[in-house]
Amino acid sequence: MGLPLGLYDRVIDRALAEQLAAMPEVLADAAALDPGDSHAALTQHLTGLLRRVLSSLRGQQALADQAALCDLVVELLGELAPLAVDQGDQLSQPPRRLVEVRPRPLLASMTSSAQQRPAGPLAMSSLFTGSRTDPSLISQLQAELASADTVDILCSFVKWTGIRALADSLEQFTAKPKARLRLVTTCYIGATESKAVQFLAALPNTQVKVSYDTAHTRLHAKVYIFHRHSGFGSAYIGSSNLSGAALTEGLEWNLKVSQCETPHLWEKICGTFETQWNDDDFRRYDTAEAPRFEQALRHARSVGRDDPGFMFEIRPWPFQQDILDRLEAERQYHGRFRNLVVAATGTGKTVMAALDYRRYAAAAYQGGKRPRLLFVAHRREILEQSRSCFQAVLRDPNFGDLLVGNQTPQSLDHLFVSIQSYNSGGLAERVAPDFYDYVVVDEFHHAAAASYRLLLERLQPQILLGLTATPERADGLDILGHFDGRIGAELRLPDAINRGLLCPFHYFGVTDVVDLDRARWQRGGYVIEDLDALYTGNQQRADLVIRQVRQKLADVQQARGLGFCVSVKHAEFMAQCFRQAGIPAEALTGDSPHDVRSGVRQRLTNREINFIFTVDLFNEGVDIPEVDTVLFLRPTESLTVFLQQLGRGLRRCEGKDALTVLDFVGQAQRSYNFEARFRALMDQPRVRVDVEIDEGCQHVPLGCLIHLERKAKDYVLANIRHAIANLRRDLVGRIASFGADTGQPPTLARFVDHYHLDPDDLYRGGRGWSRLCCQAGLRDAFEEPDERQLSGGLRRLLHLDSAAHLAALRELVPLSPDQVEQRTQTDRELLRRWTMLHADLWGRWEVPTVRDSAARLSANPTMRAELMELLQLQHERLHHVPPPLALPFQATLELHCHYRRDEILAALGATTVQEARELREGVLYLGDIDTDVLFITLNKTDKGYSPTTLYEDYAVSETLFHWQSQSTTAAEHPTGRRYIDQPQRGSHVLLFVREDKNGEGGRPAPPYVFLGPADYEQHEGSRPMSIIWRLRTPMPAWLVPQAVRMSVA
């Protein structure tokens, strides 16, 4: 019988291979086993085989025959892997199962009762669906509580009816001396009941954490985890909250997961709980928190109530901390003190400004007097809210004065002022230009207007911070000129969606009917008149748009949509077509009078019309939070403009679950950049976009969807793959025209910055920047002996982000070989840094002296000059200032910087130019400094998702890291004891972590991030050991989303 057509995930044995060979009429795709998780696939294969064989042994001797077979298998495994298997793994005779270990009675007359057991085996998973044949969930929770050692519960809602039903079991469990109960819940919509939380918090050995976010929640899970020291834990995952109805009645499904049967799922469940437990979104509840908890519940249950304001200490989210870190680097490394922050509305830009001001004040002023602050906005409400935010961050309710309308400030030192009052009140004449140390201009896109010119031209603060969601204006006025043409820090769209700050999008790429070959392409874009001729009056295309709107939207009459057009005529034509189709619509442009814009906006909000068609992207009249549909009716060449147009519909609004996006995709000109557009929408910016699209866009932000129709998908893939194939030719052309386009001679740093390129693209194919310049006719021809080798070496340097290391290399590289040798002989730190560079440039090429290494580089003067340009480029790309590192031995490393493995060995003195060291394992013990070095790769396989290995190594929080040792490491063996006894011994553990083991698209292997020293916290298991390490320095904000694998966002 032939195999059914369809998907498989099965190891091919000989029988299957013969079966496939006998089926010439089918195509059988086979993939090589990935060494990262091949053990799981082969175990699954052997498990099925053993089950089949053991079940075939029947009769009176079945058990004896099965046991004998098991012992034969164990004996064979012991011969093949004596460190992993020994005679102790053979079955005892007769074969039995251990079901409990309990204390022996002190007296023979005393009895020892067996503990209550849940229904069904502990070693097997099962599903409870609330049917008559299933035991009730509450009976299982009671039995689990009776025999568990520790318990963790994660529920979005906790009701008194649920707690009441479990009260006796909870009290008996928490009364045990070594018991531990932890519960995480939320205040979302006020469903949790205060009495239930108070009861839990009053129990001994119990901790409760709650989220005070009443507007929305990322926590919808319901999970009950019962840990047993025996290794036979259980977890119940499903639909049941802690309420009487959910536990005892209703159509509730709950899956019981066995720790023994599915250890990889157990690891994920426990790891996810630990991550949520350590998430700052959840705060510890105790009696002191009760008033705040009650206030949050009342607020959640109320309707139409105003924002309660800042009720507690404000700390930055990771994405906000990342922006603050980038601002610090802009000032410390690059000397830029005029900084623009670009982030969507609702992402907390004012909070970031207040936190940045607090940090600046703490660093710059020691006398207790805060630096003078000027905060400028254009509306009273913004000023009042901003002052409240600063007061909360500074923990000072008296901070700041208002100057707006008729309000007169008592002091000018910390002033929140409207731009109208600044101009009309004569403030510019009352204070010196440098009176204010720190100036914030909110909604900085207004600053190009004449009303802001006096302020910006006169004031000379130490720091100018601009805040905006829209750095480009429809009127063409420039705001980046105030910031040397640079954006200081910017929040990526996926990060904002994952954090719940913006609405998710559902993107549909629709195949267009317009042939764009008839439109001319000039100066990086289509000729507007040609597009206008193709779109305006094209009834076939308008019908396609209307048909797709009706298909994709649940109810067109409930829609509030924007359509972005190529011209005013196009917008008017589309509005007319929609009206004729029975869909109310209007056209709105920058030339529309203000009262018309306001009226049209209100009509869209009230659903008197369903669509506005517009051309002017940045006109404030079309910034409507209620927008739930966006139509892209023209190709948008600028990525910034595309994201700004998309952002018009991403504002969160009550009743809006997702933004529907219809993008009409034609066969675009080859220079049109689809790749950048789709990369900006994806959650993992380093993935190959063509592969991601081909596989259905699996890595998108939470709640988002990207779907391309077949022809639209073909158009996009053809465009991206053509760009990849012709990358080098396009780069040469850009270099040749760079001077004419920019008025500046091309340097590596300027070229990369101007075109927003990934520098790695310049080094693909074994050649680099210098050779590209030759091919562009901008540099004389050159021939050097090691050009190809050094091009590969320079590519391996593109991860460098240590300011200290870059500074040292920029000092050493221009020196002569004799000078390099002299400097490194007298300075041990410089010797290690040169060894790190040597490993990058030449690999494991061993030389007698440092001078020989430097001499070989000097024999390639053009490539050495390119190396200097690359070091300057990497300095320009520095975005984070590392925290201080304290180690009792020398190590040329900086916290949170990236390093290749060979660089790490050189930095720790474990390798030299004379003697290279190859390390294949993920662990290294350096006895001379009593240090364990852990090289951790989060993704063990080349697949994006491997459930059996994905949860072995991960960050639990920004300070806790879960690591699994090598499979042969036993807790009682010397290596295991060294890990466990690390705090008492005073030895050292250094953690280096990376996300993937192989580079994407042929790139070099990714470097590791140095997380710094860590201390042993706890462990479970043996061979392998699962250890929790506590980092002495929290992880950097930019790494948290990748390392905290269990986090929702």
N, C-alpha and C positions, 0 to 999 in steps of 0.2 A: 504493500500500500504506500502510495507516495505521501510526501509531507504536505500538509495544508499550506497554502500561501499565507503569508503574514509575517509579523515581527517575531523574533526569537531572541533569547539571551541565554544560550546554552553552549557549554563546552563541547567541541566536536571530538567525539571518540571515533574509533576506527569503524564501528558499525554505521554511525551517522555519515562519516566520510564516504563509505561505500554506497550508502543510500542516495547521497547527493550526486555521486558520480553516475548513478543509474538514472538520473533525471535530467537529460540534456535539454529538455524543454523549458527549464527554469533557470533564472540567475540567482545564485546563492552568494550573498555578500558575507564575507568573514573578516573579522577584525582580530589582530594579534592581541594576546593577553597583555595587559599592562602590568609590569612588575610591581607597581605600587599597590594593586589590590588583587593580583592574581591568586593569592592565597585564599581569598574569599570565594572566587569562582571555582577553584579546584576543590575546596572544601565542600561546596555545594554539590559538585559532581560526585565526590566520594560519598557524601551523605546519602544521596539518592541510591547509589550503588549498594552501600552497606545496608540500608533499609530494605532494599529488594532481596538481598542475599539472606539477611537475618530472618526476614518474614517467611522465606521459603523453607526454613528449617522447622519442621513441625513434628508432632508425635510426642511420645512420653519423654524422649531425650532432647526435646527442642531446646530447653533452657541450657542444659549442659553443652550441647553442640554450639549454641550461640556464644556462650561464655568462652569456650575453647577457641572459637574463631576470633573473638575479640583479643584474647591473649596472644594469638599468633600475629595479629596486626600490630599490637603494641610491641612485641618482640622485634618485628621487622623495623618499625619506626625507631626503636632504640638503637638498632645497628646503624641506621642512616643518620640519625641526629642524636647522639648520646648526651649532648648538653641539654636537650629539650625534653627527652623522654628517658625514663629508667624503669627498672623492674617494679618500683613502687606504683606505677600506673597500671599494672595488671590487676585483674579483678580478684577480690577475696572470694573464698569458697565457703559455703555456697553463695552465689551472687545475691545480693540484697541491696535495698535502697535505704539510705539514712533519711529519716523523716523529722527527727528533732534531737537536740542535745539540751538537757536541762540539769539543774543541780541535783546531786544525789542527796537523799534525806540524811540528816545527821544521825537519826535513830532508825532502827529497823522497823519500829512500830509506826513510824511516820510515813505518809504517802506523798507522792509527787505527781500532781495531775498534769496531763498533757495540755498544751495550749490549744485554744480554739483555732481552727484552720479555716481559711477561705475555701469555698467550693472549687473543686478542680485542682489539678496539679500546679504547684508553684513553678515547675520547670516548663510549663506550656502556656502560650497565650490563648486568649479566648475572647469572644464578642458577646456582650450583653445588649439585647435589643428591647427589653421590657416586655417580652412575650411571657405567656403563662408558664412555659417550660424553663425559663431562665430564673435563677435566684435574683431577688431584688438587689439593686445597687446598694441600698443602705445596709442590707445584711452583710454584703461583702466588705463595705467600708468598716463596719463594726468588727468583723473578724480580722481584717488587716490591722486595725488599731490594736487589737488584743495581742498581736504577735510581732509588731514592728519594733525596730530600735529607734529610728528617727522618721519623721513624717514631714513632707513638704506639700503644700496645697497652693495652687494658682487658680484663682476664680475671679472673673470680672465682677460678679455680684455675690454678696453673702447676705442671706436672709435669716431672721431669727427662727423661722420655721425649720430651716435646715439644721441650724446649730442645736435647736431644742431636741431634734430627733437623734442627734449624735452626742448629746451633752454627757451622758454617763460614760460612754466610751472615751470621749475626749478627756474627761476628768481622771479616769483610771489610767489612761496612757500617760498623761503629763505628770502624774504623781510618781511615776517611776524615777529613781534617782538620776539616771543617765539619759532620760528621754529628751527629745528636742522636737518641738513643733514649730514650723515656720509657715506663715500664710501671707500671700500677696493678693491684694484686691484693689478696687478702684472706687472713685466717687462718681463715675460716669452716669449721667442722667439721674443721679440720686437714688439708684435702685438698691444699693447696699444699705443695710439698716444699722444704725448706731448701736443698738442694744446687742446685736450679734458680735460686732467688733469689740465692744467693751467686755463681753463675756470671754472672748478669746484672749484678749490682752491681759485679763486678770488671772489666767491659768499659769501655773508654774512651768518653767522650762519652755516658755512660749514667746515667740516674737511675731509681730504683725507689721506689715508695711503696706502703705496705701499710696495711690496716685491721686493728687489733688486737681488734676486736669479735668474740669467738668464739661469742657466743650466737646472734646472727642477723646477717644482712647485707642491705643494700639493693642490693648490687651483684650482679646475676645476668647482666650483659651480657657479650658476647664480641665485641670489635670490634678490627680491625687497620687502622690508618690510615696511608697512605703519601702524604706530602706531596711535591709537586714544585714547584720555583720556576717551572716553565713554566705552571702552572695546570692541569695534567692529573693531579691526584691521584686516588687510588682508596681506597676503604674497604670492608672485608669485614665484614659483620654477620651473625651467625647463631648456630649452636648449638655451635660448636667452641671448646672451651677449648684452652689450650696443653698438650696431652698427645699422646703418640704415637698413641693410638687415635683421638682426635678429628680429628687432621690427616691420617691415612692410611687409616682404615677406618670402618665404621659408617655408619648412615643419618643423615648430617649435612647440613643445609641451610645455605648461606651466600650472601648476596646481595652482589654487588659493585656498589657505588655509584660512579658516575663524577662527579667534580667538575664536569666540563665539561657533562655532559648534565643533571644535576639540582643546580644550585648551591644551591637552597634546602635540599635534604637535606644537602648537604655542609656548609653553614653550621651546621645543627643538630648534625650529628655532631661537628664540630670544637669547636663551642661547648660541647656537653655534656661532651666530654673535658676541656676546659679547666676547666669548673666542677668536675668530679670531682677533677681534679688539684689544684685549689686548695681543696678541701674539707678542713677540719680533721680530718675522720674518717680521712684517709689521711696517714700520717707517713712522712717520708723514711727510707729504709733505707740503712744503711752498716755497716761492720764493727763499730762500737760498738753497733749495735742488735741484733746477732746473738743475744746471750743472751736479750734480751727477746723476740725473734721466736721463738726455740726454746721459751721458756716458754709463749708464747701457743699455739703449735702443740700442745705436749704437753697443755695445758689443754683445748684444743678436742677432742683425740682421747680424753681421759679421760671416764669415765662416773661421775656422782655426786660429782664433786669439789667441794669448797667453793669459794666465790667467792675469787679470788686477791687481792681487795682493791684498793687504789689503787696501781697499779704505776708511774704516771707523773704528770706535772704535770696538775692538773685545770683545765680552762678551760670556761667556760659555753657550752652550745649556744645558738643564736640565741634560742630561746624562753625559755631561762633568763635570758639577758642582758636580754631585754625585761622580764621580771618584776623584775630588779634595777634596771633603769632606772625602772620605775614606782614602786618603793619610794623611790628617790632623789627623784623628783618629789613624792611624797606628803609627804616631810619638808621639802624645800627650798621648794616653792611653797605648800604647804597647811598646814605646821606640824603635821602629824600624825605622831607618833612611836610610836604603838601600831598596828601593822600586821599584818593577817591575810593570809597567802598560801594560796590554795586551788588545789590541783593534785592530780591523781590519784596513787594509789599507784604508785611506780616511776618517777616523773618527776624525781627528784633534788631533793626539797625540802631535804634536809639539805645537799646541795652548795650550793644557793642560799643557805642560811643562813650557811654557812661563808664563801662569797664575799662576802656582804653584810657580815659581821663584819670580814673582812679590809679591805674598802673603808672601813668606818667607823673601824677602828683606824688606818689610814693617814692619814685626814683629821683625826681628832680628837686623836691623840697623836703628838707629835714626839720625845719623850725616849727612845724605844726600849722603853718599857714599854707592854705591850698593855693595853687597857681590860679591866676585870673582866667575866667571862662566866659566866652560869649557864645551863646547858642541862638542861631538865627533860623526862623521859619516864617511862613507866610500866613499862618492862621493861629488864632488864640488857642483852639482846642489842642493843636499839636504842641504848642508851647507849654500848656498846663500839664499835659500828659508827659512830656519830656522832663519837665522839672520834677514831677513825681517819681519818674524812673531814676533820675540822678539821686534824688533824696534816698530812695530805697537802696541803690547800689552803694552809696556812701554811708548809709545808716545814719543819716542826719536829716531829720524832718524840717530843719530850718534853713537848709541849703537853697540858695538861689532866690533871685527877685525877678518879677515880670515887668517888662516895659512893652505894653500893648494897649491900644485904645487910650482910655483916660487914666490908666493905672500908672502910678509913679513909684519907682523903686526906691527902697531905703538905701541901697548901696549898688554901685556899678560893678563890683568885683566879680560877681558870678551872676551874669545877666542872661535872661531868656527874653529875646526881643523879636518883634515882628519886623520884617524888612520895611514895612510902611512907617512904623514908629522910629526905626533907625534913621530913615531919611528925613522925616518931618520933625523929629525931636532934636535935631542938631547934635546927635551923639558923636558924630565924626569930629566935630569941632571941640567937643568937651574932653576928649581923651586923646592921648598921643597915639601915633600909629602902632607903637609896640606895647601899648598899655595891656592888651590881652595876650596871655601866653598861649592859650589854647582856644581855637575858634572852630565851632561846628556849624556847617551850613546844611540844613536838612532840605530834602527834595532839590538837590543841587542842579537838576536839569533846568530849574528856573533861573540859575545864576547867570546864564548868558544874556538875560534880559537887561535892559537899561537900569532898572530899579536896583539891581545888585552891583552895578559897575562901581559906584562910589565906594561901597564897602570893600570889595575885593581889591580895588586898586590902591586904597589907602592903608588898610590894615597890614601889619607886618608881625604876625604872631610867630612863636616858635613852631607851632603845629597848626596846620589848617586841615581839617577833616571834612570831606564832602560825603554826603549820603544820598544815594539815588537808586531807583529801580530802573531808570531809563537814561543811559548815558548819551543817547543820540536824540536829536530834535528834528522835527519835520521841517523847521524853518532853516535848517542848515547851520545855525549858530553853534560855535564850538565851545564845549565846556572842558574838554580834556586839556586845552591849552593852559589851564590853571594848574595842571598837574604834570607838566613836562610830557604831555601826550600819553601818559600811562594810567592804567587802572591799578590801584595799589592792592586791592583784594576783591575777589568776586566769588559769590556763592554759586556753585553748579546747580543747574535745574534739578537733576535727579536727587541731590542731597536735600533740597528743599521739599520735594515731594515725599521722600522717604520719612522726613521728620514730621510730615503732616501739616506743613506750613502752606503748601500749595495743593491744589486739587489734582488728582490723577488725570491722565489723558488716555483716551482710546483713539489711536491714530489709524486711519484707513487710507491706504494709498490706492487711489482709483485710477484705472487706465484711462488716459485722456484720449479724445478723438481728434485733437488738433495736431497737425504735422508741423513741428517746430523747425524743420529743415528750411522752411521758407523765411525764417526770421534771421536777420543778420546778427553776428556776435562781434561786438567792438568794445575794446578797453575793459575786458573782464565782465561783460554783461550783454544781454540782449538789447537790441535797439527798441526803445519803447514804442515808437511809431509802428514798427513791424508787428509787435505783439498786439497792439491796439487794433490793427487791421485784421488780425487773425481771430480775436476774441469778440470784439464789439460787433453786434449784428449776427453772430453765429448762433442761429436758433438750435441747430443740432447739439451744440455743446451746452447751451443753456438748458435744453431738455434733459441732457445727461446729468447736469448738476441737480436739477429738480428731482429727477428720478432717484438719484442716490440719496438725497436728503430724506425723501419719503421712505426709502428702504432702511436707512440706518437709524433714524430717529423713531422713538416709540410713538410720539404724537407731535407732528409738526406744529400744531396750533399751540403747543405749550413751550415751543423752543424760543430761546433768546440768542440769536446768532449774529456773527459778524462775517462778512465776506470781503476778502482783500483783493482788490482789482488793480488793473494796470493803468487805468486812466479814469477821469471823471466820466467820460462817455461810456466807458465799460461799466462803471458802477451804476450809472443811470439805466443802462440797458438791462443789467441783471435785476435791478429793482423792479423795472417794468415787467420783465418776464415772470418774476415771482408773483407779482400782483395778478397778472393774467392767469396764472396757474392756481389762484385762490389762496396764495400765501402772502399776507400783508408784509410789505417791505418798503424801505426808503433808502435813498442814497444820501450820504453825508460826506462832505469834504472840508478841507481847511478853509475854503472860501465861504462856507456856510456861516451866516450870522450867528452870534452867540446864543440868541434866544431860540433860534431854530435848532441848534445843536442840543441845547438843554431840553427842548420840547421833545425832540426825537428820542433822546436818551430815556426820558420819562415814559414815553409811549412804549419803548422796548421793555423797560422794567415792568410795566403794567400789562405786558403782552397784548397791547393794542396793535402792535406790529411784531413780527417774529424775526425779521432780519434787517440789519443795517449793512449796506455795501459802501465801502470806503476805500480811499486811496492813501490818505494822510495817516501814516502809522502812529505818529506821536501826538496827535491832537488829543488833548485831555477829554474832549467830549465823547470819545469812544472807549474810555477806560471804565468799564461797567462790570462790577463784580458778579452780577447775575448772568453774564454771558456763559452759555453752556455748549455752544457750537461755534466752531471756527472753520471757514471755508477758504482754502488757499486756491485762488482762481488764476494765478499767474506764477511763473517760476521766480523764486526769490533768490538772487545770487548771493546776497550778504547773509552770512550765518547770524550775525547780530540782529539784522532786521527780522529774519525768520523767528528767532527766539523771542524778540519783542512782540511780534504779532501773535505767536503762540501764547505768550504770557498774558495777553489781554483776556484770555478765557481761563486762566489758571488761578485766579483769585478765588479763595474759598467763600462759599455762600450757603446759607441754610437751604437744604433741599437739593443741592447739587452734588451728586455722587462722583461724577466724572465729566470731563470736557470731551465732547465728541469732535474729532478733527477729521475733515475730509480734504485730502491733498490730491489734486488732479495731476497725475504724473505722466508726462509725455516723454518721447525719445529725445532727450535733451542733447545740446551741444556737448562735445567730449570734454570741454573745459569746465562744464558745470560741475560743481562739487557736491555730489550726493553724500560722499563719505563723511564729510565734516558734519552735515546735518544729522545723519543717523547716529553718529558717534556721540553727539551732544545729547541725544535722547536716551542713551543706554546707561545702565547702572554701572557697568564695568568699562571704563574708557579705554582700557588696554587691549580689549579683545579685537580680533580681526573683524571688521564690519561686514565684509562680504560673506565670511563664514557664518557670522551671527544671523544675517538676513537669510542666507540659504537654509539655515536650520530653524527658522521661524521666530527669531528675536526673543530668545528665552530670558535674556538678562536686561530687564527693563525695571524702572522704579516700581515700588509697591502700588498695586492697584491699576497699573498701566497696561496697555495693550498696543502692539504694533502689528498690523495686518496689511499685506500688500497683495493686490490682485495679481494673477499669474503674469500678465503682460507687463504690468507696472513693476513687478519684481524683476522680470527679465531686463527691463530698461535700466533699473537701478544697478543690478549686478554687472551688466555689461559696462556701464559707465565707470563703476568703481574698479573693476578688473582692468579696464583699459588704462585708467590712471596709474594703477600699480605697475603695469607692464611698461609704461612709458615714463615712469617717474624720473629716471636719470636725464632723459632728453628734455623734459620739462624744466628740470632744475638748471640745466645749462642755459636754456633760453632765458630763465628768470635772472640768472647771474649776469648774462650779457646785457640785459636791459635795466639792471638795477640802478645804475648811475643816472640814466635818463628818467627813470620813474621817480627817483627819490632826491636827486641832486647831491648824492653822497657817494663816495667810493665804497664798494662792497667790502665789508669785513664779515667774518663768520658770525659774530654776535649780532651785527646789524641785520644780516640776511635772515637769520633764523627768527629774530624778533619781528621784522617787518612782515614776513609771510606766515607767522605763527606756525612754524614748522617743528616737527620732531627731529632733532639733530641726527637721530639714528638713520633717517632716510638718506642723509648725505653720505653715509658710510656703507651702504649696502653695495654688494658687488665687489668688495675688496679695494675700493678706491675712495679717496676722501675729498676734502674741500680744495686742496691745492690742485689736484688733478682736474676737478670740475672747473676751476678758474682758468686752467690752461685750455680746456676744451671750449670755454666761452670766449677765448681770445684776450683775456685780461691779465695773463701772466705768461712769461717766457717759458718755453719748454724746458723740462728738467728731467734728469735721469739719476735716480739714487738707488743704492744697492738694496735697501730694505723698505722701499715704499709700500709694498703690499703688506709686509709683516707689520709695519708701523701703523698703516691704516686700520688693520684689525686691532692693534693695541690701542689706538686712539678711540676706537668704537667701544672698547672695554672701559674707557675712562668716563663715559657719558653719564655715569651714575654719581660721580663725585659731588658731594654736597657738604663736605666739612670745610668750613672757612679756614681753620687752622692748617689743614692739610694742603688746601689750594694755595694758601699764602706761602707755605714752605716750598712747594714745588715751583711756584713762580719765582722764588728766590734761587733755587738750585739749578733749574733747567738751563738758563742762559750761561752758566759758568763753564769754564773749560774743564776737561777731564781732570787735570791736576788740581784745580780748585775744588771740584766736587769731592775728590778723594781727601783733600786736606780738611774740608769742612766736616765730612762724615767721620773722619778719624777722631776729631775733637768733640763731636756732638753726637751722642748716642741716639737722641731723638731724630736728628736728621738722617742718621744711618738707617734707621728703621723706615723712615718715610721714603728714602731712595729705594730701599728694598721693596717697598710696596709698589712704587712706580715701575721698578724693574720687572716685577711679576706681571703687571698689567701689560707692559710693552712687549716683553719677550717670553712670557710664559715661564716654564720651568727650565730655561736655559741657564746652566751653571757656569760662572766665570770665576777666575782666580781672585780678582779684586773689583772693588767698586769702580776704579778707574777704567777697567776694561768695559764695564757696562756703560759708563758715560762716554767713552771714546766711540763706541758703536753708534750711539745716538748722535754724537757730533759729526759722524761721517755722513749724516743725512740732514744737511742744514735746512732745506726747505721743509722737511717733515718736522724738524725741531721747532721751526718758526710756527708751523701749524699747531703744534702741541701748545705753544704759548697762547695762540689765539683760542684754542679750545679751553685752556685753563681760565682765560678771561671770560669766555662764554659761560662756563660753569659758575664762576663767581657772580655774574649778572643774574643767574637763575636761582641764586640762594633765596629761599623763602622762609626759613625757620632758624631761630637762634637756639642752639642746643643748651640745655641746662647744665650746670657744673657736674663733673664726674669726679668722685673720690675713690681711688684705688690705692692699696698699699704697695703697688709695684708699678713700674713704668709700662704704659700702653698708649701708643699713638692713635687713640680712638676718641671720638666724641659721641656723646649720647645722641641717639635717634638719627644718626647719619647712616648712609648706606655703604656697605663694604662687600667686596668679593671675598670668597673663602681664602684665597691666597694672600690677599691684603691683610686679613685678620691674623693669619699665622705670622706674617711679617711684623705686624703691629705688636704682637705679644712676644716677639723674639723667638718664635718657634721655627723660623726659616730664615735663611740668609741668601745673598747672591751666590755664595760659594756652595751652599748646600740647600737645594730645594726639597720640600717635603710634600708628598702626595697624601691626601686624606680622603678616604672614600666613605668612612662612617660619619654618622651625624653627631658623634660625641668625641671629645678629646680631653684627656686628663693631662695637665702640665704639672708634673711633680715639683719642678723648681719653684713655682709660685703657688703650689697647692690649689689649683684652679681647675674646675670642670667647665669646659666650653661646650655649649649645646647649640648645634646648628639645626634650626627647626624649619621645616617646609610645611606649610599649612595644607596645601593640596598635594597629596601623595601621588596622584595620578595625573596624566595629561588630560583626562576627561574633566569637564567643568564640574561634574557632580559625581561623587562616589560615596554612597551612604555608609560603606563599611570602613572607610579610612578618613572621612572628612572630619570626624569628631574625636580624633586621637589627640591632636594638638590644637589648642585654641585659647584665646584670652577669655577668662571669665568676666573680667572687668578691666578697667584701665590699670589696676595694680596686681591682679591675680591672673596667673597663667597656668593652664592645665597642660601637662606634658606627659607623654607616654614613653617609657624607657625602651631600650632594645628588648626583644622578646625573651632573651636568655637572662636578663637581669633579675635576680631574685632578691627579695627584701633582706634575707639573712646572709647573702653573700657580701664580700668586701665592698664591691661597687655600690650595692644597694645600701649598705650601712653608711658608706661615705655620704650618700645623698641625705639619708635620714638624720645623721648626726652632724650635718653641716653647721648648724648654728652653734652647737657646743664645741666642735672642733675649731671653729674660726676659719674654716676653709672658704673658698670663694666659688660662686657659680655665675657664669656670664651667659646671657641669653642673646642669641642672634636669630632673627625670624624673617622669613620671606614668604610670599604667597604661593608662588609656583616654582617648580624645579627647572623648567625649560622655558626659554624665551619664546615669545609669540612671533610667528612669521620669520623664523630664522635668526632672531636676535640672540645675542649672548645670554648665557644663563643669568637670571635675575640676581641682583645682589641681596644681601641680608641687611635688615635694620638692626642696629645695636640697641637692644632694650636695656642694657646695663646689668649691674649685679642684682642678684635675687637671693632670697632666703627660703629655706624649706618651711612649708606651712603644714602640709599633711599629705598622706598618701593612702592609696587603696591597692590591694592586689599584689601579685608577685608573678614575675615571668610572663608578661611585662608588669612593671609598676606604673600606676597612674599617680603622678605627683602634682600637687599644687605648689607653685613657687610664688612668693610675694615679691614683686618688683620694688626696689628701694626708691625708684623714681617713676611716677605714673607715665604710661605710654603717651606719645604725642597725639594730639587730637586728630590729625590727619590719618593716623594708622588705626584708630579705634574701629571704624566701620569694617575694615578688612580683617582685623585680628579677632574681634569679638564675633565669632562665627554664628553664635546663637541669637544675636540681636535681631529684632524685627527690622530696625532701620539703623 
